[in-house]
């Protein structure tokens, strides 16, 4: 009881202080640093932060890359026949922009290493998902900066896994110490229940492709992958002569799954492992097909909500085919889809803890002029705001040309309902979460002249939400519009880069242009922590981050730290009301008592007649309240700060209040 009283007292003091003081609106870039090399392939695929404001990045780089113009990222000068492969970088960046430590994965066998995904693990650790290649007698490799001269030096047993490739899940503490690591691959079972005798194709591709992961509060580990399961050119689950898959972790089989009802090539599959990956607990394909065509899953990404339910976003594409029928489950047709030629649609699926599909959202384009062009939609990222009970998705509608000169356009369809006309636009969709139901809430559109995009292939995490603000980075062609300003660039295929900010109702409330224009510019992941926003980008020309001017070499990746103290408080937007036309006047005529209040509130506005009273939350939700005989009932409103709106026969008033 005493603790509750103390909490309420602190809340009152905080809000009273905020009523009589204006927040420090400090917005500035503190630094921008990164790495570059002479070859293409540098990118950051994901980032996370800790409570101290340190940034942890996961990305790829070429051998000659260096951080901030210093020493090369590889521990020593590369040698051997292959010097231009992709390498993986895992690094900690301190709040002042210093690289505190780094871990490098490098295979000098022409195959390289691939960065897939990074996630926080509680408040003390983070995990990375990467593809690694084991060294052979002919080649060396680096594993987390340790030089390995051969297979026997690798820190895992091989077992009978066959392939030299692994999907590695590595967990670190914030000082770079490895807490846990596991190496995953798979083999196949034929129709008679025997191990399939794979050929050379399998030996180079036993790892999991296009894969994302997350870890729940109990330590269970989820993977979502594109099931590119074809051990050779003639055997596959969808052809009916492969009946199952064995999953190997650290050299031993931890579980099997069966293929059912002809899951199609590249279709997404969800896996759940126990803590430490000792056992495969569950598996399922998320989509099946009733025809025999090949499809491809793009932009596959997964994130758990706080209850441990997986949310999966992705895009299915199959161009040049006529009507196709899809189902999500052999017993429950959760969606059926017929499409014209050039099929491409995006999906959001919620899977419950029993591995059943609880809900799904389908997004597609209704192509107006398919004889002249094609139009596709792509989902990229997902984020949650549990205070407002909303889920956000970045997406984009794209065509094969970037200019709108032919009159071609498409109508964006969500669950069969038209939302808006699209012309190569990036946008954010939000849905409200009510139990297992997702309901359309709003969309935010990037106002570009010709084309805008949020991300590019394999890069995720370019979405963050906080205090009634949605942050994402975009590229654009021709120009972009922010509140109060228009930015144009010469008409070409060159792309500008910018940060865009929306509120939860879909309004564009701000943006920052980086004054960088190049055909290969692409936005990267972002992270927000308190008042700090970390921005990553792939740049191939100069850029401006506030007063920081970068003279960028080709194939560069940069991280910029942006500070804005207004992020600490919710963005407030007072929506238009039915009383449009009434003047907004200073609230000194409005008498409100008591403030803070509990239960009820007393109002008066001199001799004016009160015709309506509304309360607006910090998230912008406006609700009418009961007013009678000078008294407002606060029943049903949780404790917190609100704006009270009082409409009279002459004026309209607003004032901050606190409900205890």
URQUIDA-V638957 format. One record per backbone hydrogen bond with DSSP energy under -1.0 kcal/mol. NH is the residue of the N-H (numbers start at 0). CO is the residue of the C=O. If there is no record, write none. Layout:
nh->NH co->CO
nh->NH co->CO
This chain:
nh->4 co->0
nh->5 co->1
nh->6 co->2
nh->7 co->3
nh->8 co->4
nh->9 co->5
nh->10 co->6
nh->11 co->7
nh->12 co->8
nh->13 co->9
nh->14 co->10
nh->15 co->11
nh->16 co->12
nh->17 co->13
nh->18 co->14
nh->19 co->15
nh->25 co->23
nh->27 co->562
nh->29 co->560
nh->32 co->558
nh->34 co->556
nh->36 co->554
nh->42 co->59
nh->44 co->57
nh->45 co->57
nh->47 co->55
nh->49 co->53
nh->52 co->49
nh->54 co->92
nh->55 co->47
nh->56 co->90
nh->57 co->45
nh->58 co->88
nh->59 co->42
nh->60 co->86
nh->64 co->61
nh->65 co->35
nh->66 co->70
nh->67 co->33
nh->69 co->66
nh->72 co->64
nh->86 co->60
nh->87 co->104
nh->88 co->58
nh->89 co->102
nh->90 co->56
nh->91 co->100
nh->92 co->54
nh->93 co->97
nh->96 co->93
nh->99 co->91
nh->99 co->97
nh->102 co->89
nh->104 co->87
nh->105 co->141
nh->107 co->139
nh->112 co->85
nh->113 co->130
nh->115 co->128
nh->116 co->128
nh->118 co->126
nh->120 co->124
nh->124 co->120
nh->125 co->171
nh->126 co->118
nh->127 co->169
nh->128 co->116
nh->129 co->167
nh->130 co->113
nh->131 co->165
nh->133 co->163
nh->140 co->147
nh->141 co->105
nh->142 co->145
nh->144 co->103
nh->145 co->142
nh->147 co->140
nh->152 co->149
nh->153 co->150
nh->162 co->160
nh->163 co->202
nh->165 co->131
nh->166 co->183
nh->167 co->129
nh->168 co->181
nh->169 co->127
nh->170 co->179
nh->171 co->125
nh->172 co->176
nh->175 co->172
nh->178 co->170
nh->179 co->170
nh->181 co->168
nh->183 co->166
nh->184 co->247
nh->185 co->205
nh->186 co->245
nh->188 co->243
nh->189 co->193
nh->192 co->189
nh->195 co->187
nh->197 co->195
nh->202 co->198
nh->203 co->199
nh->204 co->201
nh->211 co->223
nh->213 co->221
nh->215 co->219
nh->218 co->215
nh->220 co->272
nh->221 co->213
nh->222 co->270
nh->223 co->211
nh->224 co->268
nh->225 co->208
nh->226 co->266
nh->227 co->225
nh->228 co->226
nh->229 co->227
nh->239 co->236
nh->240 co->235
nh->242 co->188
nh->243 co->188
nh->244 co->256
nh->245 co->186
nh->246 co->254
nh->247 co->184
nh->248 co->251
nh->249 co->182
nh->251 co->248
nh->253 co->246
nh->256 co->244
nh->258 co->242
nh->265 co->226
nh->266 co->263
nh->268 co->224
nh->269 co->283
nh->270 co->222
nh->271 co->281
nh->272 co->220
nh->273 co->278
nh->276 co->273
nh->279 co->253
nh->280 co->271
nh->281 co->271
nh->283 co->269
nh->285 co->267
nh->287 co->326
nh->289 co->324
nh->295 co->316
nh->297 co->314
nh->300 co->312
nh->302 co->310
nh->304 co->308
nh->307 co->304
nh->310 co->302
nh->311 co->348
nh->312 co->300
nh->313 co->346
nh->314 co->297
nh->315 co->344
nh->316 co->295
nh->317 co->342
nh->326 co->287
nh->333 co->331
nh->342 co->317
nh->344 co->315
nh->345 co->362
nh->346 co->313
nh->347 co->360
nh->348 co->311
nh->349 co->358
nh->350 co->309
nh->351 co->355
nh->354 co->351
nh->357 co->349
nh->358 co->349
nh->360 co->347
nh->362 co->345
nh->363 co->412
nh->365 co->410
nh->367 co->408
nh->371 co->368
nh->372 co->368
nh->375 co->397
nh->377 co->395
nh->379 co->393
nh->382 co->391
nh->384 co->389
nh->389 co->384
nh->390 co->430
nh->391 co->382
nh->392 co->428
nh->393 co->380
nh->394 co->426
nh->395 co->377
nh->396 co->424
nh->397 co->375
nh->409 co->421
nh->410 co->365
nh->411 co->419
nh->412 co->363
nh->413 co->416
nh->414 co->361
nh->416 co->413
nh->418 co->411
nh->421 co->409
nh->426 co->394
nh->427 co->443
nh->428 co->392
nh->429 co->441
nh->430 co->390
nh->431 co->438
nh->432 co->388
nh->433 co->436
nh->436 co->433
nh->438 co->431
nh->440 co->429
nh->441 co->429
nh->443 co->427
nh->445 co->425
nh->447 co->445
nh->448 co->478
nh->449 co->476
nh->450 co->476
nh->451 co->423
nh->452 co->474
nh->458 co->455
nh->459 co->44
nh->463 co->470
nh->465 co->468
nh->469 co->501
nh->470 co->463
nh->471 co->499
nh->473 co->497
nh->474 co->452
nh->475 co->495
nh->476 co->450
nh->479 co->486
nh->480 co->446
nh->481 co->484
nh->484 co->481
nh->486 co->479
nh->488 co->477
nh->494 co->517
nh->495 co->475
nh->497 co->473
nh->498 co->511
nh->499 co->471
nh->500 co->509
nh->501 co->469
nh->502 co->506
nh->505 co->502
nh->508 co->500
nh->509 co->500
nh->511 co->498
nh->513 co->496
nh->517 co->494
nh->520 co->517
nh->521 co->537
nh->523 co->535
nh->525 co->460
nh->526 co->533
nh->528 co->531
nh->531 co->528
nh->532 co->561
nh->533 co->526
nh->534 co->559
nh->535 co->524
nh->536 co->557
nh->537 co->521
nh->538 co->555
nh->542 co->549
nh->543 co->513
nh->544 co->547
nh->547 co->544
nh->549 co->542
nh->555 co->538
nh->556 co->34
nh->557 co->536
nh->558 co->32
nh->559 co->534
nh->560 co->30
nh->561 co->532
nh->562 co->27
nh->563 co->530
nh->564 co->25
nh->566 co->563
nh->567 co->564
nh->568 co->565
nh->570 co->466
nh->581 co->578
nh->584 co->651
nh->589 co->586
nh->590 co->603
nh->592 co->601
nh->596 co->657
nh->599 co->597
nh->600 co->631
nh->601 co->592
nh->602 co->629
nh->603 co->590
nh->607 co->604
nh->610 co->646
nh->611 co->646
nh->613 co->644
nh->614 co->622
nh->615 co->642
nh->616 co->620
nh->619 co->616
nh->622 co->614
nh->624 co->612
nh->627 co->630
nh->630 co->627
nh->631 co->600
nh->632 co->625
nh->633 co->598
nh->636 co->633
nh->639 co->658
nh->641 co->656
nh->642 co->615
nh->643 co->654
nh->644 co->613
nh->645 co->652
nh->646 co->611
nh->647 co->650
nh->648 co->608
nh->651 co->582
nh->652 co->645
nh->654 co->643
nh->656 co->641
nh->658 co->639
nh->659 co->596
